[in-house]
Amino acid sequence: MSAFDFDAVVVGAGAVGLACGYALSRRGLVVAVLEKEAAIGQGVSSRNSEVIHGGLYYPTGSLKARLCVEGRRRLYAFLDSHHVDYRRCGKLVVATEPEDVPRLDAILDQARTNGVEDMARLSGEEARALEPGLRCEAALLSPHSGVFDSHGYMLALQGEIEAAGGVVVLSTPFEGAAPLEGGGFRIRAGGAEAAELTCGLLVTAPGLAAQAVAAAIKGFPHLQIPAGHFGKGVYFRLAAKAPFERLVYPPPIPGALGTHYRKDLGGQAVFGPDLVFVDHEDYSVDPLKASEFAAYIRKFWPDLDPADLTPDYAGIRPKLHGPGEPQPDFQIRGAETHGIPGLVALFGIESPGLTSSLAIGEAVADLLSLSEPA
Ligand SMILES: Cc1cc2nc3c(=O)[nH]c(=O)nc-3n(C[C@H](O)[C@H](O)[C@H](O)COP(=O)(O)OP(=O)(O)OC[C@H]3O[C@@H](n4cnc5c(N)ncnc54)[C@H](O)[C@@H]3O)c2cc1C
C-alpha cells in the first residue's frame, strides 16, 4: 500500500490533465485530478475548434510533430472504444493565390516527414470536384483530419480514471506543493474545504495558469518557468447552410494555423480563430470583426454573404511566444530541467494540444517512470 494519500496528483481537469490522469491510471496508479472550477473542461479545452489535426505542419523532431500524429491515432481508437462522437471528414489546405501554391508543396513535404498518412496533392479542379463552391488554385487533402465531441471525450477520460480507483475533485484549486523528504509531495488545496494531501507524483496541466502553478511549487527554479502569453482567437458562426463537408484551411499565418472553416458535429458552419495577443482573459467577440472575417473567407468561398456571419465564441491559447516571435514547441518538463524528482510540469500546451492529449499523457507517464520515488 502506498504511503501517500494518492499515488499521483494532476492539477487541472482539462483534456490534457485528464489524459495524464488516464495514462497514469493505466499504469496502475491511483490518481487525484484537482480542478478549481465546478466542472471538468471549463478552460482552454472548451474554447477551441475541436479539430483532430493530422499533424502536417509541425517542425521535424518537435514534440508537436510526434505527439500530434501519435495522439491522433490514439484519439480515434479511444473515441471508437468509448463511443464518443466524431467525424473523420478530412481537410483541404487551399492555396487561394498563385504565390501560395509553393507553400502547399512545403507543407506536403513536412507532413510526409512527420509520418502523416495518405496525404494527396490536388489541382483546383480536383478540389472543386470534392467541394463545389470552393475557390482555390490548388489544395492538399488530409483525409485523417476530423472533428469530435471534446466534452464527451473528457467525460470518458474521467470515467476511466474513476474506474481505476482515482478521483476528479472539482471546485478544488491547487494552492501550492512542497517536495517531501524521501520523495513525494505535500499539496495544499483550497475551496470550500481547504485540505492538505500527499502524493508520490505530481503533474501540472493547468493550461493558462501553468506559470502561476509552477511558481507555487517549492523549489521550482524561477528561471525554468517560461514566460507565458495569451493568444486570443474569435469565431463567427454562419446563419445559413454549411457550404462544405471537409475542413478548409488556408496556409498557416505566423503563430497559428489561421482562420479556417469547419462544419461542426451539429452540422453548423464555423469560421475562426484569428490571433490577437491580449494581456488578460477576455472572451468577448467584437461583432465589427465580421467584415475582416468576410474578406478573408471570400478568398476561398466567394459566395459568402457577410450578413450571415454572427459572432460566436472566443478562446485563448496558452502561448510561450509573443507577437512576431517564433512559435516554440510544447514543454513537458521533468526532473532533468527543474531538478524535482516525481514532478512533470507542462507549459505552452496550445494547438494541437487536444489532438495530442493522449500522447502527452503517455509521454508524461514515461518521464515519471524514470523518476518515480522508490
Ligand atoms: C482558439 C483555440 C483553438 C484551438 N483549436 C484546437 C484544435 O482544433 N485542435 C487541437 O488539437 N487543439 C486546439 N487547441 C488547443 C487545445 O484546446 C489545448 O491545447 C488544450 O485544450 C489544452 O488543454 P489543457 O488541459 O492543457 O488546458 P485547459 O483545458 O485549460 O485545462 C486546464 C485546467 O486547469 C484548471 N486550473 C487552472 N489552475 C488551476 C489550479 N490552481 N488548481 C486546479 N485547477 C486549475 C483550469 O480551470 C482548467 O480546467 C485550440 C486552442 C485554442 C485557444
The ligand as an SDF file (V2000), in Angstrom:
LIG
                    3D

 53 58  0  0  0  0  0  0  0  0999 V2000
   -8.8190   29.1160  -30.1220 C   0  0  0  0  0  0  0  0  0  0  0  0
   -8.2240   27.7610  -29.9270 C   0  0  0  0  0  0  0  0  0  0  0  0
   -8.4030   26.7660  -30.8830 C   0  0  0  0  0  0  0  0  0  0  0  0
   -7.8350   25.5140  -30.7070 C   0  0  0  0  0  0  0  0  0  0  0  0
   -8.1380   24.5190  -31.5890 N   0  0  0  0  0  0  0  0  0  0  0  0
   -7.6280   23.2790  -31.4090 C   0  0  0  0  0  0  0  0  0  0  0  0
   -7.9740   22.2280  -32.2610 C   0  0  0  0  0  0  0  0  0  0  0  0
   -8.8330   22.3770  -33.1320 O   0  0  0  0  0  0  0  0  0  0  0  0
   -7.3760   21.0260  -32.1050 N   0  0  0  0  0  0  0  0  0  0  0  0
   -6.4440   20.8110  -31.1200 C   0  0  0  0  0  0  0  0  0  0  0  0
   -5.8900   19.7200  -31.0800 O   0  0  0  0  0  0  0  0  0  0  0  0
   -6.1350   21.7820  -30.2330 N   0  0  0  0  0  0  0  0  0  0  0  0
   -6.7210   23.0060  -30.3360 C   0  0  0  0  0  0  0  0  0  0  0  0
   -6.4490   23.9930  -29.4480 N   0  0  0  0  0  0  0  0  0  0  0  0
   -5.5790   23.7000  -28.3320 C   0  0  0  0  0  0  0  0  0  0  0  0
   -6.3000   22.9300  -27.2270 C   0  0  0  0  0  0  0  0  0  0  0  0
   -7.5780   23.4640  -26.9930 O   0  0  0  0  0  0  0  0  0  0  0  0
   -5.4620   22.9850  -25.9520 C   0  0  0  0  0  0  0  0  0  0  0  0
   -4.1400   22.5840  -26.2350 O   0  0  0  0  0  0  0  0  0  0  0  0
   -5.9990   22.0630  -24.8760 C   0  0  0  0  0  0  0  0  0  0  0  0
   -7.3840   22.2130  -24.7220 O   0  0  0  0  0  0  0  0  0  0  0  0
   -5.2970   22.3640  -23.5750 C   0  0  0  0  0  0  0  0  0  0  0  0
   -5.8300   21.5430  -22.5820 O   0  0  0  0  0  0  0  0  0  0  0  0
   -5.3140   21.6710  -21.1080 P   0  0  0  0  0  0  0  0  0  0  0  0
   -5.9540   20.5630  -20.3560 O   0  0  0  0  0  0  0  0  0  0  0  0
   -3.8340   21.7880  -21.0980 O   0  0  0  0  0  0  0  0  0  0  0  0
   -5.8350   23.1110  -20.6220 O   0  0  0  0  0  0  0  0  0  0  0  0
   -7.2730   23.5220  -20.0540 P   0  0  0  0  0  0  0  0  0  0  0  0
   -8.3630   22.9150  -20.8190 O   0  0  0  0  0  0  0  0  0  0  0  0
   -7.2680   24.9970  -19.8870 O   0  0  0  0  0  0  0  0  0  0  0  0
   -7.3030   22.8320  -18.6400 O   0  0  0  0  0  0  0  0  0  0  0  0
   -6.5860   23.3560  -17.5380 C   0  0  0  0  0  0  0  0  0  0  0  0
   -7.4800   23.2150  -16.3330 C   0  0  0  0  0  0  0  0  0  0  0  0
   -6.7280   23.5720  -15.1840 O   0  0  0  0  0  0  0  0  0  0  0  0
   -7.5900   24.2440  -14.2990 C   0  0  0  0  0  0  0  0  0  0  0  0
   -6.7630   25.0030  -13.3620 N   0  0  0  0  0  0  0  0  0  0  0  0
   -6.0350   26.1110  -13.6070 C   0  0  0  0  0  0  0  0  0  0  0  0
   -5.4040   26.4910  -12.4630 N   0  0  0  0  0  0  0  0  0  0  0  0
   -5.7410   25.5800  -11.5070 C   0  0  0  0  0  0  0  0  0  0  0  0
   -5.4110   25.4170  -10.1230 C   0  0  0  0  0  0  0  0  0  0  0  0
   -4.6050   26.2800   -9.4810 N   0  0  0  0  0  0  0  0  0  0  0  0
   -5.9420   24.3740   -9.4450 N   0  0  0  0  0  0  0  0  0  0  0  0
   -6.7770   23.4920  -10.0620 C   0  0  0  0  0  0  0  0  0  0  0  0
   -7.1330   23.6020  -11.3740 N   0  0  0  0  0  0  0  0  0  0  0  0
   -6.6030   24.6260  -12.0820 C   0  0  0  0  0  0  0  0  0  0  0  0
   -8.4480   25.1020  -15.2210 C   0  0  0  0  0  0  0  0  0  0  0  0
   -9.6540   25.5020  -14.5930 O   0  0  0  0  0  0  0  0  0  0  0  0
   -8.6720   24.1570  -16.3930 C   0  0  0  0  0  0  0  0  0  0  0  0
   -9.8460   23.3910  -16.2410 O   0  0  0  0  0  0  0  0  0  0  0  0
   -7.0220   25.2570  -29.5750 C   0  0  0  0  0  0  0  0  0  0  0  0
   -6.8470   26.2580  -28.6070 C   0  0  0  0  0  0  0  0  0  0  0  0
   -7.4590   27.4850  -28.7680 C   0  0  0  0  0  0  0  0  0  0  0  0
   -7.3460   28.5120  -27.7010 C   0  0  0  0  0  0  0  0  0  0  0  0
  1  2  1  0
  2  3  1  0
  2 52  2  0
  3  4  2  0
  4  5  1  0
  4 50  1  0
  5  6  2  0
  6  7  1  0
  6 13  1  0
  7  8  2  0
  7  9  1  0
  9 10  1  0
 10 11  2  0
 10 12  1  0
 12 13  2  0
 13 14  1  0
 14 15  1  0
 14 50  1  0
 15 16  1  0
 16 17  1  0
 16 18  1  0
 18 19  1  0
 18 20  1  0
 20 21  1  0
 20 22  1  0
 22 23  1  0
 23 24  1  0
 24 25  2  0
 24 26  1  0
 24 27  1  0
 27 28  1  0
 28 29  2  0
 28 30  1  0
 28 31  1  0
 31 32  1  0
 32 33  1  0
 33 34  1  0
 33 48  1  0
 34 35  1  0
 35 36  1  0
 35 46  1  0
 36 37  1  0
 36 45  1  0
 37 38  2  0
 38 39  1  0
 39 40  1  0
 39 45  2  0
 40 41  1  0
 40 42  2  0
 42 43  1  0
 43 44  2  0
 44 45  1  0
 46 47  1  0
 46 48  1  0
 48 49  1  0
 50 51  2  0
 51 52  1  0
 52 53  1  0
M  END
$$$$
